[in-house]
Structure formats: C-alpha cells, structure tokens
C-alpha cells in the first residue's frame, strides 16, 4: 500500500501536522544533504545559494509524490542530485572561467594544515569528476550502502560497486601525482 503525503495531512483536523510543517521539518533534519551537494557542485556562494533554492523548490514540487514507505533522505538525494547535475550543466554553458595563473597567489604551507590540505585536494579531485561519478562518490562518502546508492542513482548495485572502485582508483592516482 502506497501512502501519499497529501492524504496524511489535513489542515482541517485539529492537532494534525500540516504538509507544510512536515516538509519544513524534513528539510531541516536533512539540510546537510543539500549543503553537501551544493558545496560539491558549485564553487561560489551565489551559485550554491541558487542551487539550494532550486533543490528545495523541486523537493516541494515533488513532495506530494513522496512515498512515505521509503526513506526521505534517499528520495531527497535522488531529486537533489538530479537538480544539481542539471544546474551544473546549465551553469557550465553560461559561465566563462578565467583560471588564475599559477604563482599569482602564493600560500605558505603549515605542516599542521596537512590534513586540511589533503581534504581540499580531495574536494578538488572530486570536483573534476563527471557529474554522475561525483554524485556516486559523495553518496559513498556519506556512508550510503551500495543498495541505497543504486536506488538513488538508478544503477544496479554491481554497477555502483564497479563505479566506486574505478572512482577510488582515479582519486588514488590523482593523489599520487599531486
């Protein structure tokens, strides 16, 4: 039996939570997903804010079709990643990126910041991946199971496992060549 959210909530029943309130609660509980995706697909703050707004809008638009028998976070990831990939492709067409020439800005290295530097390098390497590979590795880094990743992306679990291994190999190679 499929429970649709629009049947669960009623504004006329006293003491019942409204659909708006439930949506707001679920977004607040899962806002980390939105932050993670926005930070991974957008370099500057304005684009991140635009993408977050676009994700929330699409989640709201699709909220009536959410099947309450499944995890909200899985459904949210699927929509948010689809929106992010579309947003990334659209923005990539319209933005000209003028790379900063090497040596223009010099940062002093501090050995204590090595872990932070490695994390920044990892984020940079992840940002260079194809959109779908980026989505898969983000889900993997968020401790999602292969089954959950396959539900979100639409790939088989075997395909997910293969892709993750290939992505990890690429990232390992990138780190060794740094």
C-alpha positions in Angstrom: 0.0 0.0 0.0 1.4 3.3 -1.0 0.9 6.2 1.4 1.0 9.5 -0.3 1.7 12.5 1.9 -1.1 14.6 0.6 -3.5 12.0 2.2 -1.7 12.1 5.5 -2.1 15.7 6.3 -5.1 17.8 6.7 -5.4 21.5 7.6 -8.9 21.0 8.9 -8.1 18.3 11.5 -7.0 19.9 14.8 -3.8 18.7 16.3 -2.6 17.2 12.9 0.6 18.4 11.4 0.2 20.2 8.1 2.0 19.2 4.9 4.0 22.5 5.0 5.1 21.8 8.6 6.2 18.3 7.8 8.1 19.4 4.7 9.9 22.1 6.7 10.7 19.6 9.5 12.2 17.1 7.0 14.2 19.7 5.2 15.7 20.9 8.5 16.5 17.4 9.5 18.2 16.6 6.2 19.7 20.0 5.3 23.2 18.5 5.4 22.4 16.7 2.2 21.6 20.0 0.5 24.7 21.7 1.8 26.9 18.8 0.8 25.5 18.7 -2.8 25.6 22.4 -3.2 29.2 22.6 -2.0 30.3 19.9 -4.3 28.6 21.2 -7.5 29.2 25.0 -7.0 32.3 26.9 -6.4 30.9 30.3 -5.4 28.4 31.2 -2.7 25.9 32.8 -5.1 25.7 29.6 -7.2 25.4 27.5 -4.0 22.5 29.6 -2.8 20.8 29.4 -6.2 21.3 25.7 -6.3 20.0 25.2 -2.7 16.9 27.2 -3.6 16.4 25.2 -6.8 16.7 21.9 -4.9 14.2 23.0 -2.2 11.8 24.2 -4.9 12.0 20.9 -6.7 11.6 18.9 -3.5 8.5 20.9 -2.6 7.1 20.5 -6.1 7.5 16.7 -5.9 6.6 16.4 -2.2 3.1 15.1 -2.9 4.6 12.1 -4.8 6.9 11.1 -2.0 6.2 7.6 -0.9 6.2 7.5 2.9 7.1 3.8 2.9 10.7 4.8 1.8 13.4 6.9 3.5 13.0 10.6 2.9 16.8 11.0 2.7 17.0 8.6 -0.3 14.2 10.4 -2.1 15.8 13.7 -1.3 19.2 12.7 -2.5 17.8 11.5 -5.8 16.0 14.7 -6.5 18.8 17.0 -5.2 21.4 15.2 -7.3 19.3 15.4 -10.5 18.7 19.1 -9.9 22.4 19.7 -9.1 23.6 17.9 -12.3 21.1 19.8 -14.4 22.1 23.1 -12.7 25.8 22.3 -13.2 25.4 21.6 -16.9 23.3 24.7 -17.4 25.7 27.0 -15.5 28.7 25.5 -17.2 27.3 26.6 -20.6 26.9 30.2 -19.5 29.9 30.8 -17.4 33.4 31.7 -18.5 36.0 30.7 -16.0 39.3 32.6 -16.3 41.8 30.4 -14.5 44.2 32.2 -12.1 47.7 31.8 -13.4 50.0 29.7 -11.2 52.2 31.7 -8.9 49.8 34.7 -8.8 48.8 33.8 -5.3 51.3 32.1 -3.0 50.1 30.2 0.1 52.6 29.3 2.8 52.3 25.7 3.9 52.0 24.8 7.5 52.6 21.1 8.4 49.7 21.3 10.9 47.4 22.0 8.0 48.3 18.9 6.0 45.0 17.1 6.7 43.1 20.2 5.7 45.2 20.5 2.6 44.5 16.8 1.7 40.8 17.3 2.2 40.9 20.4 -0.1 42.8 18.4 -2.7 40.3 15.5 -2.4 37.4 18.0 -2.9 39.2 19.4 -5.9 39.8 16.0 -7.4 36.1 15.1 -6.7 35.0 18.3 -8.4 36.9 17.3 -11.5 34.9 14.0 -11.8 31.9 13.6 -14.2 28.6 14.7 -12.7 27.3 11.2 -12.1 30.7 9.9 -10.7 30.7 12.9 -8.4 27.2 12.0 -7.2 28.2 8.4 -6.6 31.3 9.2 -4.6 29.5 11.8 -2.5 26.9 9.2 -1.6 29.7 6.7 -0.8 31.5 9.2 1.4 28.2 9.8 3.2 28.2 6.1 4.2 25.3 5.2 1.9 25.2 1.4 1.2 25.6 0.2 -2.4 21.8 -0.6 -2.3 20.9 3.0 -1.3 23.3 4.4 -3.9 21.7 2.2 -6.6 18.2 3.3 -5.5 19.2 7.0 -5.7 21.1 6.8 -9.0 19.2 4.1 -10.8 22.3 1.9 -11.4 22.5 -1.7 -10.3 24.3 -2.5 -7.1 27.0 -4.3 -9.2 27.4 -1.2 -11.4 27.6 1.0 -8.4 30.4 -1.1 -6.8 32.3 -1.1 -10.1 32.0 2.7 -10.5 33.1 3.3 -6.9 36.2 1.1 -7.3 37.1 2.9 -10.5 36.5 6.4 -8.9 38.6 5.4 -5.9 41.4 4.3 -8.3 41.2 7.6 -10.1 41.3 9.6 -6.9 44.3 7.5 -5.6 46.1 8.2 -8.9 45.4 11.9 -8.6 46.7 11.9 -5.0 49.9 10.1 -6.0 50.5 12.6 -8.8 49.9 15.7 -6.7 
